[in-house]
Amino acid sequence: MAMGFSPTQSRPGLSVQAEGARRVTRALPEEAPVAFVFDGTTQAVMMATPDDIADFAHGFAVTEGIVTAPDQIEEFEIAAHDQGIEARFWLRDDRQEALTARRRQMAGPVGCGLCGIDSLEQAVRAVPSVIHAGPVFAAREIACATAALGACQPLHDLTRATHAAGFIRPGEGVVMAREDVGRHNALDKLVGALWRGGIDPATGAIVMTSRLSVELVQKCAVAGCAILIAVSAPTAHALRLAETSGITLAAFARGGGFDLYSHPHRIDIEVHHVA
């Protein structure tokens, strides 16, 4: 939690139902502007849940291709202000080209991970191919992944208003999870936590509580994770990118089943064709 900021706020309201109205107090998720500052220049400002900020900042730096190794970061600090939070990086001199390539200028709402980019080319940027074999999961592990993630969402249990991203490994279940009001923010937090903890994303799968939009597949590919699972649908663009980048994409993972759309060799299943 950033100094001076809480991830939730308790607020009074009036609940109006068919049987009448009553006063209630609800825990609401907080949003705060988080500025990512690299070498003294603000790269992006994102509205996010003010928790796990160091993970968020490092995950953003990794998934945006600004850094690729820990030794490229010379210094890092978090500064909280009345107006929001700054996550400040000082980078090695040779990272300036990568920094310029992913320059952003605007604050983005929680529903979008692409707001403020300088060009259409950056919106549909090329991502690395995830060519490694990756782990192999039993089908039941994929089918149960979102339910298992549900047990790792204390902020959602309190507010019913946040997304989560989790990391699962074969035979281990969910080994790490992060939450945020924004789905792409939750993913950045997770990637940052893995990166800072020395856990290779290639050893497991990422599971999301949201639909799969293209920026989530982009971030997954850049992080080097070959399997992406979600409780809801992918967009057609996200599926095309998963196909070309080598990512196994499993969607509608709920109720004991899932739909598998690309690179199925990482899931151990028997296929029964239904007309």
C-alpha positions in Angstrom: 0.0 0.0 0.0 1.4 3.4 -0.9 1.8 5.9 1.9 -1.3 7.9 2.5 -3.5 5.8 0.2 -5.8 2.9 1.1 -7.0 0.4 -1.5 -10.6 0.7 -0.2 -12.9 3.4 1.3 -16.0 2.8 3.4 -18.9 5.0 2.2 -22.6 5.2 3.2 -25.4 4.7 0.7 -29.0 3.9 0.4 -29.9 0.4 -0.8 -33.3 0.5 -2.6 -34.8 -3.0 -3.2 -38.3 -4.4 -3.9 -39.0 -4.8 -0.2 -38.0 -1.2 0.6 -34.9 1.0 1.3 -32.3 0.8 3.9 -29.1 2.6 4.7 -25.9 0.6 4.1 -22.1 1.1 4.3 -20.1 -0.3 1.5 -16.4 -0.9 1.0 -15.5 0.7 -2.3 -12.3 0.2 -4.2 -10.1 3.3 -4.4 -8.6 4.7 -7.6 -5.6 6.9 -7.6 -3.4 8.3 -10.4 -0.1 6.4 -10.6 2.6 8.1 -12.6 5.5 6.0 -14.0 8.5 8.3 -14.2 11.6 7.3 -16.0 14.8 9.4 -15.7 12.8 12.4 -14.5 10.1 12.2 -17.3 6.6 10.9 -16.9 6.0 8.1 -19.3 2.4 7.2 -18.4 -0.3 8.0 -15.8 -2.7 5.2 -15.0 -5.7 5.1 -12.7 -5.2 2.1 -10.5 -5.8 0.6 -7.1 -3.1 2.1 -4.8 -1.7 -1.2 -3.6 1.3 -3.3 -4.8 2.7 -0.2 -6.5 6.2 -1.5 -6.8 5.0 -4.6 -8.5 2.7 -2.5 -10.8 5.6 -0.2 -11.8 8.1 -3.0 -12.5 5.5 -5.0 -14.4 4.6 -2.0 -16.5 8.3 -1.4 -17.3 8.7 -5.1 -18.3 5.5 -5.6 -20.3 6.0 -2.3 -22.2 9.6 -3.4 -23.2 11.3 -0.5 -21.3 13.4 -2.9 -19.3 14.4 -6.5 -19.9 16.7 -7.3 -17.0 16.9 -6.1 -13.3 20.4 -4.6 -13.8 18.9 -2.0 -16.3 17.3 -0.3 -13.3 19.8 1.7 -11.4 17.4 3.1 -8.8 13.7 2.9 -7.9 11.5 4.8 -5.4 7.8 5.5 -4.7 6.7 9.0 -3.8 3.1 9.7 -2.6 1.6 13.1 -3.1 -1.8 14.6 -2.3 -2.6 14.3 -6.0 -1.4 10.7 -6.5 1.6 8.4 -6.5 4.8 8.5 -8.5 6.9 5.4 -9.2 10.3 6.7 -10.1 12.9 4.8 -12.1 16.5 5.7 -13.0 17.7 3.5 -15.9 20.9 2.5 -17.4 21.9 4.8 -20.2 21.4 2.2 -22.9 17.6 2.0 -22.3 16.8 5.4 -23.7 15.9 4.0 -27.1 13.4 1.6 -25.7 12.0 4.3 -23.4 11.4 6.6 -26.4 9.8 3.8 -28.4 7.1 3.3 -25.9 6.5 6.9 -24.9 3.0 7.7 -23.6 1.6 11.1 -22.7 -1.9 10.8 -21.4 -3.8 9.3 -18.4 -5.6 6.1 -19.3 -8.9 5.0 -17.7 -8.9 1.6 -16.0 -10.8 -0.1 -18.9 -8.1 0.5 -21.5 -4.4 -0.3 -21.6 -3.6 1.6 -24.7 -4.7 5.2 -24.0 -2.3 8.0 -24.8 0.1 6.1 -27.1 1.8 8.2 -29.7 0.8 6.2 -32.9 -1.4 3.4 -34.3 1.8 1.4 -34.9 2.4 1.3 -31.2 -1.1 0.1 -30.5 -0.6 -2.9 -32.7 3.1 -3.4 -31.9 4.9 -6.6 -32.8 5.5 -8.8 -29.8 8.1 -11.6 -29.3 7.1 -15.1 -30.3 6.7 -17.4 -27.4 8.5 -20.3 -29.1 9.5 -22.4 -26.1 7.4 -25.5 -25.4 6.2 -24.2 -22.0 4.7 -26.4 -19.3 1.9 -28.9 -19.9 -1.2 -28.7 -17.8 -3.9 -31.2 -17.3 -7.2 -30.1 -18.6 -8.8 -30.1 -15.1 -6.2 -27.6 -14.0 -7.2 -25.2 -16.7 -10.9 -25.8 -16.0 -10.4 -25.0 -12.3 -8.0 -22.1 -12.7 -10.5 -19.2 -12.4 -12.2 -20.8 -9.4 -8.8 -21.2 -7.7 -8.0 -17.6 -8.5 -11.3 -16.6 -6.8 -10.0 -17.9 -3.5 -7.0 -15.4 -3.8 -9.1 -12.2 -4.2 -9.6 -10.5 -0.8 -10.1 -7.1 -2.3 -12.8 -8.4 -4.6 -14.4 -10.3 -1.7 -14.6 -6.9 0.1 -15.7 -4.7 -2.8 -17.0 -6.9 -5.6 -15.4 -4.4 -8.0 -11.9 -5.5 -8.9 -10.1 -7.8 -11.3 -7.3 -10.2 -10.6 -4.5 -11.9 -12.4 -3.0 -15.1 -11.1 0.0 -17.3 -11.9 -0.5 -21.1 -11.8 2.1 -23.9 -12.2 1.4 -27.6 -13.0 0.5 -29.5 -9.9 0.8 -26.4 -7.7 -2.3 -24.3 -8.4 -2.2 -20.5 -7.9 1.2 -19.5 -6.6 0.8 -15.7 -6.9 -2.1 -13.3 -7.5 -2.6 -9.5 -7.7 -5.7 -7.4 -7.8 -6.7 -4.0 -9.3 -9.7 -2.1 -10.6 -8.1 -2.4 -14.1 -7.5 -5.8 -15.6 -4.4 -4.8 -17.4 -3.1 -3.1 -14.2 -3.7 -6.4 -12.3 -1.6 -8.2 -15.0 1.2 -5.7 -14.8 1.2 -6.1 -11.0 1.4 -9.9 -11.3 4.2 -9.7 -13.9 6.1 -7.3 -11.7 5.7 -9.5 -8.7 7.0 -12.5 -10.6 9.9 -10.5 -12.0 10.9 -9.1 -8.6 10.5 -12.6 -7.0 12.8 -14.2 -9.6 9.9 -16.5 -10.9 10.1 -17.2 -14.6 6.7 -16.6 -16.3 7.6 -19.4 -18.8 7.2 -22.0 -16.0 3.4 -21.5 -15.7 0.2 -19.9 -17.0 -1.5 -16.6 -16.4 -5.2 -16.6 -15.5 -7.4 -13.5 -15.7 -10.9 -12.7 -14.3 -11.8 -10.7 -17.4 -12.3 -10.9 -21.1 -9.1 -11.2 -23.1 -8.3 -8.0 -25.1 -5.3 -7.5 -27.3 -3.1 -5.6 -24.8 -3.4 -8.6 -22.3 -2.0 -10.9 -25.0 0.7 -8.4 -25.8 1.8 -8.1 -22.2 1.7 -11.9 -21.8 3.9 -12.4 -24.8 6.4 -9.7 -23.7 6.6 -11.3 -20.3 7.4 -14.7 -21.9 4.4 -16.6 -20.6 3.0 -19.1 -23.2 -0.4 -19.8 -21.7 -3.2 -17.3 -21.0 -6.5 -18.3 -19.4 -9.6 -16.2 -18.8 -13.1 -16.5 -17.4 -14.6 -14.7 -20.4 -14.2 -14.4 -24.1 -11.2 -13.2 -26.2 -11.6 -10.6 -28.8 -10.9 -11.7 -32.4 -7.8 -9.5 -32.5 -6.5 -11.0 -29.3 -6.9 -14.5 -30.7 -5.1 -13.6 -33.9 -2.2 -12.3 -31.9 -2.2 -15.4 -29.7 -2.1 -17.5 -32.8 0.8 -15.7 -34.4 2.8 -15.2 -31.2 2.6 -18.8 -30.0 0.4 -18.4 -27.0 -2.0 -21.0 -25.8 -5.3 -19.2 -25.3 -8.0 -20.8 -23.1 -11.3 -18.8 -22.6 -14.6 -19.3 -20.8 -12.8 -21.2 -18.1 -15.6 -21.7 -15.6 -18.1 -24.3 -14.5 -15.6 -27.2 -14.9 -14.8 -26.5 -18.6 -13.1 -24.1 -21.0 -12.8 -23.3 -24.7 -9.3 -23.8 -26.2 -8.5 -21.6 -29.2 -4.8 -21.7 -30.1 -1.7 -23.8 -29.6 -3.4 -26.7 -27.8 -0.3 -28.8 -27.4 0.3 -27.4 -23.9 -2.9 -28.8 -22.5 -3.4 -32.5 -22.0 -6.9 -33.2 -23.4 -8.9 -35.7 -25.3 -11.0 -34.1 -28.1 -14.5 -35.3 -28.8 -15.9 -33.5 -31.9 -19.5 -32.3 -31.5 -21.6 -31.6 -34.6 
